[in-house]
Amino acid sequence: MAAAYATLVSAMNIIHSLHHHPLPPVSLPIQQVESLTQKINFLLQFLEGYNPHRDYSKEADPLESRIADAAYAAEHAIESHIFDQFTNNGENTVHQSKIRKKYMSYDGLREALEKVIKDMASIEEEAKQIQGRVEVQHQLPPDSSRSSSIPQQSSMVGAEGVKLQMMDKLTSDRLHLQIIPIVGMGGSGKTTLARTVGEERLIKDHFQICAWATISQEYVIREIFAVVLRQFNIGVADDLNEHELGEKLYKHLYGRRYLIIMDDMWSIDAWDRVRNYFPNNENGSRIVVTTRLSDLASKLSNSNSLGMELLNEADSWELLSKTVFGKEGCPLELEEIGKKIGKSCKGLPLSIVVVGGLLAKSKHTRECWEDIGENLNASVNLEDDEHCLKILYMSYKQLPIHLKPCFLYMGVFPEDKVIVNSDLIKYWVAEGFVEAVSGKRLEEIAKEYLKDLIGRNLVLRSTRYKKRCQIHDLLRDLCLREAKKERFYNTALDNEDISVLPPMSQARSLTWNDQQELSPLNMSLLRIVKSTRFNYVVQKEYLFGHVDQLVNSRFLGINFSRRMEGNFPCSIWRFWNLQTLIVHTYINEVITAPTEVWYMPRIRHVEFSEGLHLPDPPNDHDNIVLGYLQSLRIVIDFKCSEQVVKKIPNIKELIFMNGGEYCDDEMYCLSNLDCLTKLESLDCTLYGNCVINFPHSLKRLNLYMDDYCWEDILDKVGVLPHLQKLTLHDGYFNEGKWETTEGQFRSLKFLSLCLCCNLEIWRIESSHFPCLERLHLGELDELREIPLDFAEIATLREIDVDGCSDSAVVSAKKISEEHEDYYGEGALQVYVLLGRYNKARLELQRLDSPNFYVR
């Protein structure tokens, strides 16, 4: 069903995009488009209530497959015609001529659409006939009043005993390096146990350094070492091999009491290749390994192994109840059926929390829960893995139709991949999965989709990284099974990434890395084209030689490992439906965009890693506005003229670097920035003083100002009503002091001051930063003390002091003690990193104590 729905939505998005495009590449037959739109809308409504199989089936539903094929045929016809028109209007090559023969003229388009309309009419007739049958029922109705914030799989219900055992093994007086395996089936809570214990304050205080590495079935030893080293803030050069990184890790661990958690290990070979780089310091260091394999656990340690047992009926019900109701408790009328549902999950925590996510989103009525319970009971006699997949399938089956394509798409990412939320949302939008809603940006809708999937426990928030997510291995297996069944996508795995390759005649997305050589491929219908580490020598000629084939691309992401030695193809800027363009060029290689950049009305995100020179907007086509553009990174010498402001009225994120030698007010017009009334995030690098105004919509502001006087700007910044995050880097305080006033920084949650010269005196009152949660101070060697009034801020949770003066460190200690007196122990954590300016290092190190860490 995911494939059918996604393809219908995508077809509608194409029609909508063409209809609203100021310079459409083609015109479509009006009557046919109206008929096609009517039939697509009917089928979308039909699919929202169509539920042919209440139990698991290994075969795709024939009607759903017919719908998907018809919708795909409509997409294919329109996009092929667009490609044909595009190449006819450009220079012809022999290769293009051969391809064009496969595509269609306007008459061919009419014939193809007419056939699609007839096919959909036949499907519509069949759908109407079965629409009223008893066996075709609507999905369980969601309770829209319920929050989508369901507790994650962090509860240790039923595992309190094994948690205590693990903590005892970690903190025992045995000095020899100990390997502690945690063994259990998939979804039994191994990773949750390791993460929960690793985050305990007792464990963090016991070990000097801690790190986490995910191994998985497909692993790269060099990358494992690199991940661990980065957690210790140690740089990892690209030219270091596996052994050199291992040696670097060994030297850092040597002499320290360390804890390393190695999650999801599948072979003894992985352990054999890393073990020699973990020194036995005879100081109580520990290595924790989670695995599904009992024989592997026994090879790692005969005596230290911890086993994850399945939950008994009482614990299963407790976990299920907490997942569904939190602290509220289960209504009495649902308790009996709830316990039966919990029992049907066979004690597997993953199954319980996923079913809990389904129950939390459904109506809390006995009838609804009994319906769910019947489907669970149908699979109680299956083998464990198959049983778990059947339970997970039921939660997928009962997903609202608009979430199904987005959930199945999670399977294209490598196992244990941590996914950046904003990237995932861009992919969903580019694939056409997100149905437009009046008054909302597609990214906002997709963000709600992701929040809903997290709320159902089908997607997990990353506990190690903010604004990132991942999917459990078993759920990923389900995604791959369902996607293959529905012909939604196929995947070809390599060591670095996944290539999303549907049957080649229907290829829509392509991701490759520098280990893969692109074979001749028809790229004309691709929507997502993304390279990881781009092999310039082999791939540049291929990609740029076929760039005109990418006319239908919506997401284009390219990495160059060497200099381009030429201009970026102008034709890319003319792609009619391009939404995201991400280009990582060679170090310090700035790209100059052609004038055509201002003729991209569908563009939403532009990112050039080393910088982009933007030309002035042309005077022709004033009606073309980049109204969808939301993020623009990184512009060199950004000119915020009135013309530019009119062209990008809805920009939300902007990064620019201006003034290689000096900032010129007339040239850059930064006083016009306050006209960008939708701007929420601004990163600005300036050289020298110039006039700059900020829109009141800003929530995040990073200022890197060389030779800039902060007194000239802070009054403007302080009154921004929505500002939550502020970074001030470089620059100077002319009078040597900063005094905030009442009413400033009312919403600020994060404040960072780094390398700000001549700041000696800082005066505040606690009421000036009423919402502050985190304060970061870096390299403020002239600062006499951190204002003690910070101790009175109830919301303050963390202070980081890096390389500041001795007296500033001492004042941080006083703030820590006073804050504890006000709000209790542990409410505020202070982290001090001593630097070159600290002369009294020994005295400062003696300040180290619980909640005040000196390194």
C-alpha positions in Angstrom: 0.0 0.0 0.0 2.9 2.3 0.7 4.1 2.1 -3.0 0.6 2.8 -4.3 0.0 5.8 -2.0 3.4 7.3 -2.5 3.2 7.1 -6.3 -0.2 8.7 -6.4 1.0 11.6 -4.1 4.1 12.0 -6.2 2.1 12.2 -9.4 -0.1 14.8 -7.9 2.9 16.8 -6.8 4.3 16.8 -10.3 1.0 18.1 -11.7 0.8 20.7 -9.0 4.4 21.8 -9.6 3.9 22.2 -13.3 0.6 24.1 -12.8 2.2 26.6 -10.4 5.6 27.0 -12.2 6.2 30.5 -13.5 8.3 29.0 -16.4 6.9 25.5 -16.9 9.0 23.3 -19.2 5.9 21.8 -20.8 2.2 22.4 -21.0 -0.1 19.5 -20.2 -3.5 18.7 -21.9 -6.0 20.5 -19.7 -8.9 18.0 -20.0 -6.7 15.0 -19.5 -5.0 16.5 -16.5 -8.4 17.4 -14.9 -9.6 13.8 -15.4 -6.3 12.4 -14.1 -6.4 14.6 -11.1 -10.0 13.5 -10.3 -9.1 9.8 -10.5 -5.9 10.2 -8.4 -7.9 12.0 -5.7 -10.5 9.3 -5.6 -7.8 6.6 -5.3 -6.0 8.4 -2.5 -9.3 8.6 -0.6 -10.0 4.9 -1.3 -6.5 3.8 -0.1 -7.1 5.7 3.2 -9.8 3.2 4.1 -8.7 0.1 2.1 -7.4 -2.7 4.3 -7.5 -6.0 2.3 -5.4 -8.2 4.6 -5.8 -8.0 8.4 -3.1 -10.7 8.8 0.4 -10.9 7.3 0.8 -11.8 3.7 3.9 -12.5 1.7 2.3 -11.3 -1.5 1.4 -7.8 -2.5 -2.3 -7.0 -2.9 -3.1 -7.1 -6.7 -5.3 -4.0 -6.6 -2.6 -2.0 -4.8 -0.1 -3.1 -7.4 -2.4 -2.0 -10.2 -2.8 1.4 -8.6 0.9 1.8 -8.2 1.6 0.8 -11.8 -1.0 3.2 -13.1 0.3 6.1 -11.1 3.8 5.3 -12.1 2.8 5.3 -15.7 1.4 8.8 -15.3 4.6 10.0 -13.8 6.7 8.3 -16.4 4.7 9.9 -19.3 4.9 13.4 -17.9 8.5 13.3 -16.9 9.6 11.6 -20.1 7.9 14.4 -22.1 9.6 17.0 -20.0 13.0 15.4 -20.7 12.2 15.3 -24.4 11.3 19.0 -24.5 14.3 19.9 -22.4 16.8 18.1 -24.7 15.1 19.3 -27.8 15.7 22.9 -26.7 19.3 22.4 -26.0 22.3 21.2 -27.9 21.9 17.7 -29.3 24.4 15.0 -28.8 24.4 11.5 -30.3 23.7 10.1 -26.9 20.7 12.4 -26.4 19.3 11.5 -29.7 19.4 7.8 -28.9 17.6 8.4 -25.6 15.0 10.8 -27.1 13.8 8.0 -29.4 12.5 6.3 -26.3 10.5 9.3 -25.2 7.5 11.0 -26.5 6.1 14.0 -28.4 3.0 15.9 -27.3 0.8 13.5 -29.1 2.6 10.6 -27.5 2.0 12.2 -24.1 -1.7 12.5 -24.8 -1.9 8.9 -25.8 0.0 7.7 -22.8 -2.2 9.8 -20.4 -5.3 8.5 -22.1 -4.2 5.0 -21.4 -3.5 5.8 -17.8 -6.9 7.4 -17.4 -8.6 4.3 -18.8 -6.6 2.1 -16.5 -7.5 4.2 -13.5 -11.1 4.3 -14.5 -11.2 0.5 -14.5 -9.5 0.5 -11.1 -12.0 3.1 -9.8 -14.9 0.9 -10.9 -13.5 -2.1 -9.1 -12.7 0.0 -6.0 -16.3 1.3 -5.9 -17.6 -2.3 -6.1 -15.6 -3.5 -3.1 -15.7 -0.2 -1.1 -18.8 -1.3 0.9 -17.9 -4.9 1.6 -17.7 -5.9 5.2 -14.2 -7.4 4.9 -12.8 -4.0 3.7 -12.6 -1.9 6.8 -11.0 1.3 7.7 -7.9 1.3 9.7 -8.1 1.8 13.4 -9.1 5.4 14.0 -6.4 7.4 15.7 -7.2 9.5 18.7 -6.0 12.9 17.5 -6.3 14.4 21.0 -3.4 12.2 22.2 0.1 13.4 22.2 2.5 11.8 19.8 5.2 11.9 22.5 5.3 8.2 23.6 8.1 7.1 26.0 11.1 5.6 24.2 12.5 2.2 24.9 14.5 3.5 27.9 12.6 1.8 30.7 14.5 -1.0 32.5 11.2 -2.7 33.6 12.1 -6.3 34.4 15.8 -5.7 34.0 16.6 -4.1 37.3 18.5 -7.1 38.4 20.8 -7.4 35.4 21.3 -3.7 35.6 22.7 -4.0 39.1 24.8 -6.9 38.1 26.3 -4.9 35.2 27.1 -1.9 37.5 28.8 -4.3 40.0 30.9 -5.8 37.3 31.9 -2.3 36.0 32.9 -1.0 39.4 34.3 -4.1 41.0 37.8 -4.0 42.5 39.2 -6.3 39.9 42.0 -4.4 38.3 42.6 -6.5 35.2 40.9 -5.4 32.0 37.5 -7.1 31.9 35.3 -7.9 28.9 31.6 -7.9 29.8 29.3 -9.4 27.1 25.6 -8.7 27.1 23.8 -11.4 25.1 20.2 -11.6 24.1 17.9 -11.8 21.0 17.1 -8.8 18.9 14.9 -6.4 20.6 15.5 -7.8 24.1 17.0 -4.5 25.5 20.8 -5.1 25.2 21.6 -1.7 23.8 19.1 0.0 26.2 20.8 -1.6 29.2 24.3 -0.7 28.0 23.2 2.9 27.3 21.3 3.3 30.5 24.1 2.0 32.7 26.7 4.1 30.7 24.8 7.2 31.5 24.6 6.6 35.3 26.4 9.3 37.2 28.2 6.6 39.3 29.7 5.1 36.1 30.7 8.4 34.6 32.5 9.4 37.8 34.2 6.0 38.1 35.8 6.0 34.7 38.1 8.7 33.4 37.0 8.4 29.8 34.0 6.6 28.1 33.2 5.9 24.5 30.6 4.1 22.4 31.0 2.3 19.1 28.5 0.5 17.0 29.9 -2.6 15.1 27.1 -4.2 13.2 27.4 -7.1 10.7 29.0 -4.8 8.1 31.9 -3.0 9.8 35.0 -1.1 9.0 37.7 -1.2 11.7 39.2 2.1 10.7 35.8 3.8 11.1 35.3 2.2 14.5 38.6 3.6 15.7 37.7 7.0 14.2 34.4 7.1 15.9 35.9 6.4 19.3 38.7 8.9 18.8 36.3 11.7 17.9 34.4 11.2 21.1 37.7 12.0 22.9 38.0 15.2 20.7 41.0 13.8 18.9 41.3 14.7 15.2 41.3 11.9 12.6 43.3 12.6 9.5 42.1 11.1 6.2 45.5 9.7 5.4 45.8 7.5 8.6 45.2 3.8 8.0 43.6 1.3 10.4 46.8 0.5 12.3 47.8 4.1 12.7 44.5 5.0 14.1 44.6 2.0 16.4 48.0 3.1 17.7 46.6 6.6 18.3 43.7 5.1 20.3 46.1 2.9 22.3 48.3 5.8 23.3 45.2 7.8 24.4 43.8 5.0 26.5 47.1 4.0 28.0 47.3 4.8 31.7 43.6 5.8 31.9 40.7 4.0 33.5 38.4 3.7 30.5 35.0 2.2 29.6 34.3 1.3 25.9 30.9 0.0 24.9 30.9 -2.0 21.6 27.3 -2.4 20.5 25.9 -5.1 18.2 29.0 -7.3 17.5 28.4 -10.2 15.2 31.7 -12.0 14.8 34.8 -12.8 16.7 36.8 -11.5 13.8 35.7 -8.0 14.6 37.0 -8.4 18.2 40.3 -10.0 17.1 41.0 -7.0 14.9 40.5 -4.4 17.7 41.5 -6.2 20.9 45.2 -5.4 20.8 44.5 -1.6 20.7 42.8 -1.7 24.1 45.6 -1.6 26.7 45.4 -3.6 30.0 46.2 -0.8 32.4 45.6 -2.9 35.5 43.4 -0.1 36.8 39.8 -1.4 36.4 39.2 -0.6 32.8 36.2 -2.3 31.2 34.9 -3.2 27.7 31.2 -4.0 27.2 30.1 -5.9 24.1 26.4 -6.4 23.2 25.7 -9.3 20.8 22.8 -11.7 19.8 25.2 -14.6 19.6 25.8 -16.8 22.7 28.8 -18.5 21.3 30.5 -15.1 20.6 29.7 -14.1 24.2 31.3 -17.2 25.5 34.4 -16.6 23.4 34.7 -13.1 24.8 34.3 -14.1 28.4 33.3 -17.3 30.1 32.4 -15.8 33.5 31.4 -12.1 32.9 28.5 -12.7 30.4 25.1 -11.1 31.2 22.0 -12.5 29.6 18.9 -10.6 28.7 15.9 -12.6 29.7 12.4 -12.1 28.2 9.9 -10.4 30.4 7.4 -12.3 32.5 3.7 -11.5 32.2 3.7 -9.0 35.0 6.7 -7.1 33.7 5.3 -7.2 30.2 2.1 -5.6 31.3 4.0 -3.0 33.4 6.1 -2.0 30.4 3.1 -1.9 28.1 1.1 0.2 30.5 3.9 2.7 31.0 4.4 2.9 27.2 0.8 3.7 26.6 -0.3 5.7 29.6 3.0 7.0 31.2 2.3 7.9 34.8 -1.5 8.1 34.3 -2.2 4.4 34.7 -4.5 2.2 32.7 -8.3 2.5 32.9 -9.8 -0.5 34.7 -12.0 -1.5 31.7 -8.9 -1.9 29.5 -6.7 -3.7 32.0 -7.8 -7.3 31.2 -7.5 -7.0 27.5 -4.3 -5.0 28.0 -2.7 -7.8 29.9 -3.7 -10.3 27.2 -2.0 -8.1 24.6 1.1 -7.8 26.7 1.2 -11.6 27.1 0.9 -12.0 23.3 4.2 -10.1 22.8 6.0 -13.1 24.4 8.1 -10.9 26.7 10.1 -9.1 24.0 10.6 -5.5 25.0 10.8 -4.2 21.4 7.5 -5.8 20.5 5.9 -4.4 23.6 6.9 -0.8 23.1 6.0 -1.0 19.4 2.6 -2.4 20.2 2.4 0.2 23.0 3.0 2.9 20.4 0.1 1.6 18.3 -2.3 1.4 21.3 -1.3 4.9 22.4 -2.4 6.2 19.0 -5.6 4.2 18.8 -8.9 4.8 20.5 -8.8 3.8 24.1 -11.9 1.6 23.9 -12.3 -2.1 24.6 -13.5 -2.9 21.1 -10.5 -1.3 19.5 -8.0 -3.1 21.8 -9.8 -6.4 21.3 -9.4 -6.0 17.6 -5.6 -5.5 18.0 -5.4 -8.4 20.4 -7.0 -10.8 18.0 -4.4 -10.0 15.4 -1.6 -10.6 17.9 -3.0 -13.9 19.1 -3.0 -15.2 15.5 0.8 -15.4 15.6 1.5 -16.7 19.1 2.7 -20.1 17.9 5.3 -18.8 15.4 9.1 -18.9 16.0 10.5 -16.0 17.9 11.9 -14.0 15.0 8.9 -14.6 12.7 6.5 -13.9 15.6 8.3 -10.6 16.3 8.1 -9.6 12.7 4.4 -10.4 12.6 3.8 -8.1 15.6 5.8 -5.3 14.1 4.0 -5.8 10.8 0.7 -5.2 12.6 1.9 -1.9 13.8 3.0 -1.1 10.3 -0.3 -2.2 8.9 -2.2 0.1 11.2 -0.1 3.1 10.3 -2.0 6.0 8.7 -1.5 5.6 5.0 0.6 8.8 4.7 3.2 7.4 7.2 3.7 4.1 5.4 6.0 5.3 2.6 8.1 7.3 5.0 8.5 4.4 7.4 9.5 1.9 4.7 12.0 4.4 3.4 14.0 4.0 6.6 15.1 0.6 5.2 17.3 2.3 2.6 19.8 3.4 5.2 22.6 1.1 6.4 22.1 -1.0 9.5 22.6 1.1 12.7 22.9 4.3 10.7 22.3 7.5 12.7 20.3 9.7 10.4 20.2 13.5 10.5 16.5 14.5 10.8 16.7 17.4 8.4 18.4 15.2 5.7 15.7 12.6 6.1 13.0 15.2 5.7 14.6 16.5 2.5 14.7 12.9 1.1 11.0 12.4 1.9 10.1 15.7 0.2 12.2 15.0 -2.9 10.8 11.5 -3.3 7.3 13.1 -3.3 6.0 11.2 -0.3 4.7 14.3 1.4 1.2 15.5 0.5 0.7 19.2 0.3 -1.5 20.9 2.9 -2.6 24.5 2.4 -0.7 27.0 4.6 2.1 24.6 5.5 5.6 24.0 4.1 6.3 20.5 3.0 9.2 20.3 5.5 6.8 21.2 8.4 4.5 18.4 7.3 7.4 15.9 7.0 8.6 16.9 10.4 5.2 16.0 11.8 5.4 12.7 10.0 8.8 12.0 11.7 7.5 13.0 15.1 4.5 10.7 14.7 6.7 7.7 13.7 8.9 8.4 16.8 5.8 8.7 18.9 4.8 5.2 17.7 8.3 3.8 18.6 8.8 2.8 15.0 11.7 5.3 14.7 14.0 5.9 17.6 15.5 9.3 18.7 19.3 9.1 18.8 20.3 9.3 22.4 23.9 10.3 21.5 23.2 13.0 18.9 20.6 15.8 18.9 18.1 16.0 16.0 19.0 12.6 14.7 17.2 9.3 14.6 17.7 5.7 13.7 15.7 2.5 13.3 16.0 -0.9 15.1 17.5 -3.8 13.1 14.3 -5.8 13.3 12.2 -2.9 12.1 14.6 -2.3 9.3 14.2 -5.9 8.3 10.5 -5.4 8.2 11.0 -2.3 6.0 13.1 -4.2 3.5 10.7 -7.1 3.4 7.6 -4.9 2.8 9.5 -2.7 0.3 10.5 -5.7 -1.8 7.0 -7.2 -1.6 5.4 -4.0 -2.8 8.2 -3.3 -5.3 8.7 0.0 -3.5 12.5 -0.1 -3.8 15.4 -2.5 -4.0 18.7 -2.0 -2.2 22.3 -2.8 -3.1 24.6 -2.6 -0.1 28.2 -1.4 -0.2 30.6 -0.6 2.7 29.6 3.0 3.0 26.0 3.6 1.9 22.9 2.2 0.2 22.0 2.6 -3.4 18.2 2.9 -3.8 17.5 1.1 -6.9 14.0 0.1 -7.9 13.6 -2.0 -11.0 15.9 -0.2 -13.4 13.1 0.8 -15.7 11.6 2.7 -12.7 14.8 4.0 -11.1 14.1 7.1 -9.2 17.0 7.4 -6.7 20.7 6.8 -6.9 23.3 6.9 -4.1 26.8 5.8 -4.7 30.3 6.2 -3.2 33.8 6.4 -4.6 34.2 2.7 -4.5 31.5 2.3 -7.1 32.0 3.0 -10.8 28.8 4.2 -12.5 27.8 2.0 -15.3 25.9 3.5 -18.2 22.6 4.4 -16.7 19.5 6.2 -17.9 19.4 9.1 -15.4 16.6 11.0 -17.0 13.9 10.0 -14.4 16.1 10.2 -11.3 14.9 12.4 -8.5 17.6 11.9 -5.9 21.2 11.8 -7.1 23.7 11.7 -4.3 27.3 10.8 -4.1 29.2 10.2 -0.9 33.0 10.5 -1.3 33.1 11.6 -5.0 35.8 10.0 -7.2 36.5 13.1 -9.3 38.7 11.5 -12.0 36.3 8.7 -12.9 32.9 10.3 -12.1 33.1 14.0 -13.1 33.2 13.3 -16.8 30.4 10.8 -16.5 28.1 12.9 -14.5 28.7 16.2 -16.2 28.6 14.5 -19.6 25.1 13.3 -18.8 24.0 16.4 -16.8 21.1 17.2 -19.2 19.6 13.8 -18.3 19.0 15.1 -14.8 16.3 17.6 -15.8 13.8 15.9 -13.5 16.1 15.7 -10.5 14.8 17.1 -7.2 17.8 16.4 -4.9 21.3 16.6 -6.2 24.2 16.1 -3.8 27.8 15.9 -5.0 31.2 15.6 -3.3 34.4 16.5 -5.2 37.7 15.2 -3.9 39.7 17.4 -6.3 39.4 20.8 -7.8 36.8 21.1 -10.5 39.1 23.0 -12.9 36.1 24.4 -14.7 32.7 25.9 -14.3 29.8 24.2 -12.6 27.4 23.2 -15.4 25.0 26.1 -16.0 22.2 23.7 -17.1 21.9 22.4 -13.5 20.6 25.8 -12.5 17.8 25.4 -15.1 16.4 22.1 -13.8 12.7 22.8 -13.5 12.0 21.0 -10.3 15.3 21.0 -8.4 14.6 21.3 -4.7 17.9 20.6 -3.0 21.4 21.3 -4.3 24.3 20.3 -2.0 27.9 20.6 -3.4 31.0 19.7 -1.4 33.9 21.1 -3.3 37.7 20.9 -2.8 39.2 22.9 0.1 38.8 26.7 -0.4 37.3 26.2 -3.9 34.5 28.8 -4.2 32.0 28.4 -7.0 30.5 31.3 -8.9 26.9 30.8 -9.8 25.5 31.8 -13.2 22.6 34.2 -13.5 20.3 31.2 -14.0 20.4 30.6 -10.3 17.6 33.2 -10.0 15.4 31.2 -12.4 15.0 28.2 -10.0 11.5 28.8 -8.5 11.2 25.3 -6.9 14.6 25.4 -5.1 14.3 24.9 -1.3 17.9 24.2 -0.1 21.2 25.3 -1.5 24.5 24.4 0.2 28.1 24.9 -1.1 30.6 23.7 1.5 33.4 26.1 0.5 31.3 29.0 -0.6 29.2 30.3 -3.5 29.4 33.7 -5.2 25.9 34.9 -6.1 25.4 37.2 -9.0 23.0 40.2 -8.8 19.4 39.2 -9.8 18.7 40.0 -13.5 16.2 42.7 -14.4 14.1 40.4 -16.6 11.6 37.9 -15.2 10.9 40.0 -12.1 7.8 37.8 -11.5 10.1 34.8 -10.6 10.5 34.6 -6.9 12.4 31.9 -5.0 9.5 31.6 -2.7 10.3 28.1 -1.6 13.9 28.8 -0.7 14.5 28.0 3.0 18.2 27.5 3.5 21.2 29.1 1.7 24.7 28.1 2.7 27.5 29.4 2.3 27.4 32.7 0.4 30.6 34.6 -0.1 30.2 38.4 -0.1 26.4 38.3 0.3 24.7 41.4 -1.0 21.4 42.0 0.8 20.0 44.4 -1.8 16.3 45.2 -2.1 16.3 43.0 -5.2 17.7 40.1 -3.3 15.2 40.5 -0.4 12.3 40.4 -2.9 13.7 37.3 -4.5 14.1 35.2 -1.2 11.2 36.4 1.0 10.7 33.1 2.9 14.4 32.3 3.7 14.7 30.6 7.1 18.4 29.8 7.3 21.3 31.9 5.9 25.1 31.5 6.2 27.4 34.1 4.6 31.0 35.4 4.9 31.6 39.0 3.9 34.5 41.3 3.4 37.7 39.6 2.6 39.5 42.8 3.7 36.8 45.2 4.9 33.1 45.3 5.2 31.5 47.9 2.9 28.0 49.1 3.9 27.1 50.3 0.4 28.3 47.1 -1.2 26.6 44.6 1.1 23.5 46.4 2.3 23.3 44.4 5.5 21.0 46.9 7.0 18.3 45.2 4.9 18.6 41.9 6.7 15.7 42.9 8.9 13.5 42.7 5.8 13.9 38.9 5.8 11.0 38.5 8.2 11.0 34.7 8.0 14.7 34.3 8.8 15.2 32.1 11.9 18.9 31.1 11.7 21.8 33.3 10.7 25.5 32.6 10.6 27.4 35.7 9.7 31.2 36.3 9.3 32.3 39.9 8.9 35.6 41.7 8.7 35.4 45.2 10.2 32.5 47.3 11.5 29.5 47.8 9.3 25.8 48.6 9.8 23.8 45.4 10.3 20.2 45.0 11.3 18.5 41.8 12.4 14.9 40.5 11.8 12.9 39.9 15.0 12.1 36.4 13.7 15.6 35.1 14.5 15.9 32.2 16.9 19.6 31.3 16.3 22.4 33.8 15.7 26.1 33.0 15.2 28.3 36.0 14.8 32.0 35.7 13.8 33.3 39.3 13.7 37.0 40.1 13.1 38.0 43.6 14.2 34.4 44.3 15.3 33.3 46.2 18.4 30.6 44.2 20.2 29.1 47.3 21.9 27.9 48.5 18.5 25.7 45.4 18.1 24.7 43.8 21.4 21.8 46.2 22.1 20.2 45.2 18.8 20.8 41.5 19.5 19.5 41.7 23.1 16.0 42.9 22.1 15.3 40.1 19.6 12.2 38.5 21.1 12.6 34.9 19.9 16.3 34.5 20.1 17.2 31.2 21.8 20.8 30.6 20.7 23.6 33.2 20.5 27.3 32.8 19.7 29.7 35.7 19.7 33.2 34.8 18.2 36.2 37.1 18.0 35.6 40.8 18.0 36.4 43.0 21.0 34.8 45.1 23.8 36.1 48.6 23.4 35.5 49.6 27.0 36.5 46.3 28.5 33.1 45.5 30.0 29.6 44.2 29.1 26.6 45.2 31.1 23.2 43.7 30.2 20.0 45.5 31.0 16.5 44.5 32.0 14.4 43.1 29.2 17.2 41.8 27.1 17.7 38.1 26.1 14.2 37.1 27.3 14.1 33.8 25.4 17.8 33.0 25.2 18.7 29.3 26.1 22.3 29.1 24.9 25.0 31.7 25.1 28.6 31.2 23.8 31.4 33.8 24.0 34.7 32.8 22.3 37.9 34.7 21.8 36.2 38.0 22.6 39.1 40.4 23.2 39.3 42.9 26.0 36.4 41.6 28.0 37.4 42.1 31.6 34.2 42.9 33.5 30.9 41.3 32.9 27.8 42.4 34.9 24.4 40.8 34.7 21.4 40.2 36.8 19.7 36.8 36.9 16.5 38.4 35.5 18.4 39.3 32.3 18.7 35.7 31.2 15.5 34.1 32.6 15.5 31.1 30.3 19.3 30.4 30.0 20.1 26.6 30.1 23.7 26.5 28.9 26.6 28.9 29.0 29.9 28.4 27.0 33.0 30.5 27.5 36.1 29.9 25.4 39.5 31.5 25.5 38.4 34.6 27.6 41.8 35.0 29.2 41.1 38.6 30.3 37.8 37.9 32.0 38.2 38.5 35.8 35.1 36.5 36.8 31.9 35.0 35.6 29.0 36.9 37.1 27.9 35.2 40.3 24.3 36.1 39.4 24.3 33.1 37.1 23.9 31.0 40.2 20.4 32.4 40.7 19.1 31.3 37.2 16.9 28.3 37.9 16.9 27.0 34.3 20.7 26.9 34.1 21.9 23.3 33.6 25.5 23.5 32.2 28.5 25.8 32.1 31.5 25.1 29.9 34.7 27.0 30.7 37.4 26.3 28.1 40.8 28.0 28.4 39.7 31.0 30.5 41.5 32.8 33.2 42.3 31.2 36.6 39.9 33.7 38.3 37.1 32.8 35.9 37.5 29.2 36.8 37.4 30.0 40.5 34.2 32.1 40.0 32.6 29.1 38.1 33.2 27.0 41.2 31.5 29.6 43.4 28.5 29.6 40.9 28.3 25.8 41.1 28.2 25.9 44.9 25.7 28.7 45.2 23.5 27.1 42.5 23.5 23.8 44.5 22.4 25.8 47.6 19.5 27.3 45.6 18.3 24.3 43.6 19.9 21.2 44.9 22.8 18.9 44.0 23.2 17.9 40.4 21.0 20.7 39.0 24.0 22.3 37.4 27.0 20.6 35.7 30.2 22.6 35.2 32.9 21.4 32.8 36.3 23.1 32.9 39.0 22.5 30.3 42.3 24.1 31.3 44.4 25.9 28.7 47.5 27.8 28.0 46.5 30.8 30.1 46.0 28.8 33.3 49.1 29.2 35.5 47.7 27.7 38.7 46.8 24.3 37.1 47.4 22.2 40.2 45.3 24.4 42.4 42.5 24.5 39.8 42.6 20.7 39.3 42.0 20.3 43.1 38.6 22.0 42.5 37.4 18.9 40.7 34.4 17.4 42.5 31.0 15.9 41.7 29.2 18.2 39.2 32.3 20.3 38.7 34.8 18.6 36.3 38.3 19.9 35.7 40.4 18.5 32.9 
